[in-house]
Amino acid sequence: METPAEPRWLNAEERDAWLNLVGVLMRLSSALDAQLRCDAGLSHFEYMVLAGLSEAPERTLRMSELAGFTESGLPRLSQVVGRLEKRGWVHRSPSPSDGRITLATLTEDGWEKIVESAPGHVEAVRAYVFDPLTKAQSRQLGEIGHRILRAIDHQERCPGSTA
C-alpha cells in the first residue's frame, strides 16, 4: 500500500499572507455591504446585480450570465432579482428568441438607483482598497487577482460533484 504524500504545508511567510488574504476577503465584503446598506439601502450582492445589468447592452442579461457575473447560483440570484423586481428596479421576461431563457432588465428606476448608489460605493472601494496602495501595488493586485482566479478556474472539480 502506498503511503500518502506529505501535505505541502505553508511556510511562515505563506501562512501570514494567507491569513491576511482571508481577513481581507471576509472584512472587505462586510465593510462594502455595510456601506451600501447604510448609504443606499442595498446589500453588496444587490448592488452587483444592478451594476452588472447597468453595464450590459440594453441593460439586459440572461439570468445565467448575471449569475456568472455575480458569482452566484441561479436559486440565490432568482430570490434577489425577485426582491429587486418588487422594488421596481429589475424586470424579468422570457427571451423573445428562446422562451426557455429568462432575461433580467434594469428598469429606469433601477438605473436611477445605481447612479445614485455608485458614488458612495466607489468611494468606499477607493478608501478600502486603492488609497492604501501605490500605483505599482494596485497593478500587482490586479495581476495577483487574475492569477488566482485563473488557478481556480483550472482546478478539477471533485468527481461526482455538482458544484
C-alpha positions in Angstrom: 0.0 0.0 0.0 1.3 3.4 -1.0 1.9 6.0 1.7 0.1 9.3 1.0 2.3 12.2 0.1 3.1 14.6 2.9 0.9 17.8 2.6 2.6 20.8 1.2 2.3 22.8 4.4 2.5 26.6 4.2 5.7 28.2 5.5 5.5 31.1 7.9 5.6 33.7 5.2 2.9 31.9 3.2 0.8 31.4 6.3 0.9 35.1 7.1 0.0 36.0 3.5 -2.9 33.5 3.5 -4.3 34.7 6.8 -4.1 38.3 5.6 -5.9 37.4 2.4 -8.6 35.5 4.3 -9.1 38.6 6.5 -9.4 40.9 3.5 -11.9 38.6 1.8 -14.1 38.4 4.9 -13.8 42.0 6.2 -13.9 43.8 2.8 -17.1 42.1 1.9 -18.7 43.0 5.2 -17.4 46.6 5.0 -18.8 47.1 1.5 -22.1 45.5 2.5 -22.4 47.9 5.5 -21.6 51.0 3.4 -24.2 50.1 0.8 -26.9 49.2 3.4 -26.3 52.4 5.2 -26.0 54.8 2.3 -28.2 53.1 -0.3 -30.4 50.5 1.4 -28.9 47.8 -0.7 -26.8 44.7 0.0 -23.5 44.4 -1.8 -24.9 41.5 -3.8 -28.0 43.5 -4.8 -25.7 46.3 -5.9 -23.6 43.9 -8.0 -26.8 42.7 -9.7 -27.8 46.2 -10.6 -24.3 47.1 -11.6 -24.0 44.1 -13.9 -27.2 45.0 -15.6 -26.3 48.6 -15.9 -23.2 47.7 -17.9 -24.9 45.2 -20.2 -26.1 46.0 -23.7 -29.6 47.4 -23.4 -29.2 46.9 -19.6 -30.3 43.3 -20.1 -28.6 39.9 -19.4 -29.7 36.3 -19.3 -30.2 35.2 -15.8 -27.4 32.6 -16.3 -25.0 35.3 -17.4 -26.0 37.5 -14.5 -25.3 34.5 -12.2 -21.8 34.3 -13.6 -21.2 38.0 -13.2 -22.3 37.9 -9.6 -20.5 34.5 -8.9 -23.8 33.1 -7.6 -26.1 30.2 -8.3 -29.4 30.7 -10.1 -31.6 30.0 -7.0 -29.9 32.8 -4.9 -29.9 35.1 -7.9 -33.6 34.4 -8.6 -34.5 35.3 -5.0 -32.6 38.6 -5.1 -33.9 39.6 -8.5 -37.4 38.9 -7.2 -36.8 41.4 -4.4 -35.4 43.9 -6.8 -38.4 43.4 -9.1 -40.7 44.2 -6.2 -38.9 47.5 -5.7 -39.3 48.3 -9.4 -35.6 48.1 -10.2 -35.4 45.0 -12.4 -37.9 43.3 -14.8 -37.7 39.6 -15.8 -39.1 38.3 -19.1 -38.7 35.3 -21.3 -36.3 35.7 -24.2 -38.1 36.5 -27.5 -35.7 34.2 -29.3 -36.0 31.3 -26.8 -38.8 31.2 -24.2 -36.8 28.8 -22.0 -34.3 31.6 -21.3 -35.2 34.3 -18.7 -33.8 37.8 -19.2 -33.3 40.4 -16.5 -33.5 44.0 -17.5 -32.7 47.1 -15.4 -35.6 49.4 -15.3 -35.3 53.2 -15.4 -35.9 53.3 -11.6 -33.2 50.7 -11.3 -30.8 52.8 -13.4 -31.5 55.8 -11.2 -30.8 53.7 -8.1 -27.4 52.5 -9.4 -26.5 56.0 -10.5 -27.4 57.3 -7.0 -25.6 54.5 -5.2 -22.4 54.3 -7.3 -20.5 57.3 -5.9 -20.6 56.2 -2.3 -19.7 52.6 -3.3 -16.8 53.6 -5.5 -15.5 56.0 -2.7 -15.6 53.0 -0.2 -13.8 50.8 -2.7 -11.2 53.5 -3.2 -10.8 54.1 0.5 -10.5 50.4 1.5 -8.6 49.1 -1.5 -6.8 51.6 -3.6 -5.9 54.6 -1.4 -3.7 52.4 0.9 -1.7 51.1 -2.2 0.8 52.6 -4.5 0.1 52.5 -8.3 2.5 49.6 -8.6 0.8 47.7 -5.8 -2.6 48.4 -7.5 -1.3 46.9 -10.7 0.1 43.9 -8.8 -3.2 43.4 -7.0 -4.9 43.2 -10.4 -2.3 40.7 -11.7 -2.5 38.6 -8.5 -6.3 38.5 -8.6 -6.2 37.4 -12.2 -3.7 34.6 -11.5 -5.7 33.3 -8.5 -9.0 33.4 -10.5 -7.3 31.6 -13.4 -5.9 28.9 -11.0 -9.4 28.4 -9.5 -11.0 28.2 -13.0 -8.4 25.5 -14.0 -8.9 23.3 -10.9 -10.6 20.0 -11.4 -13.8 19.7 -9.5 -14.4 16.8 -7.2 -15.5 13.7 -9.1 -19.3 13.3 -8.8 -19.7 16.8 -7.5 -22.4 19.1 -9.0 -20.7 22.2 -7.6 
